[in-house]
Amino acid sequence: MALVAVLAAGALGAQGVSRETASRFAGHVLVSVDREYPNKLDHTMAGPQDVRGPKDLHPAFYGCFDWHSSVHGHWMLARVLRTHPALPEAAGIRRVFDAHFAPAAVKAEVDYFRSPGHRGFERTYGWAWLLKLQAELRTWDSPEGRRWADQLQPLADAVAAELRAFLPKLTYPNRTGVHPNTAFTLSLALDYAKAAQDGPLQALLTERARAYYGRDRQGPLAWEPGGEDFISPCLEEAALMGKVLPPAEFRPWLEGFLPGLLKGAVPRPAHVSDRTDPRIVHLDGLNLSRARCLREIAAGLPPRDARRKALLVSAQAHEEAALPHVLNGNYEGDHWLATFAVRMMEAPR
């Protein structure tokens, strides 16, 4: 069932996602993170011994159709439980976390990452979401949050080590509108570096962002979107640079990179022609991520800057185009869109 009724009642609360919407999303995602099939494995097999099922391979993150969706489904659950601890689904979330973040389950995930045949597994989208999940747990000031963070830390350490080794070798950023987008990865990894107080990692991420994007001009926003995008390459880059650059440096950079955007040439929501198609439904995610980016970019401008209005109007249009379809009864989108909705609804307003 769509979210029309929730929207009518107000999907946003005083501090982001309303309790009613959080409960609706959590109930659905709880089922998904424990749903092993259908499943799209990213798994290299060196021999018959590697023919194994998702839950055997990934005892922590086997649900939600694929590994990265399972990881960010756990992030979404952590986020809504942290902000709404009295949710009706709270006991179910705690049960899932106790099982999926158990030391044996996490060790199996670490061993998979470190095995020779799985080099590059989930690079870099899944890495980014694992670090974002750990950032949420690391900043959760509660006994259970600290316990889960301690249990998941070995996997976060393994992923962070892979990212540290990979980024210096990545000569050119990936500017795609899907999973490998480098700006998206750097943004989520920065959240982890700050939460973990990992100064060297934060310095590397900041240096890479400046090196990849600092001299960019005239970003081709008019070329977007691609037919199966769920990330806007230009807007994601701009939102990242708003995190990396001080305000006095960000504003002239933005004027050089997206001059049309600041003159009112804002994007219109993408049309989603078939929500049963697993690639076309990506465009619902694009509308959600665009709305978030537009709000984050607007937040980097002075409060009285007249250019903010067009950005926020466009953000609202994208939000209204996507929110009614976050849970529409088709698993193609239902297994992941709630995460993008929660991030969008918590963006500055």
Secondary structure, 3 states (H helix, E strand, C coil): CCCHHHHHHCCEECCEECHHHHHHHHHHHHHHHCCCCCCCCCCCCCCHHHCCCHHHHCCCCCCCCCHHHHHHHHHHHHHHHHHCCCCCCHHHHHHHHHHHCCHHHHHHHHHHHHCHHHCCCCCCHHHHHHHHHHHHHHCCCCHHHHHHHHHHHHHHHHHHHHHHHHHHHCCCCCCCCCCCCHHHHHHHHHHHHHHCCCHHHHHHHHHHHHHHHCCCCCCCHHHCCCCCCCCCHHHHHHHHHHHHCCHHHHHHHHHHHCCCHHHCCCCCCCCCCCCCCCCCCHHHHHHHHHHHHHHHHHHCCCCCCCCHHHHHHHHHHHHHHHHHHCCCCCHHHHCCHHHHHHHHHCCCC
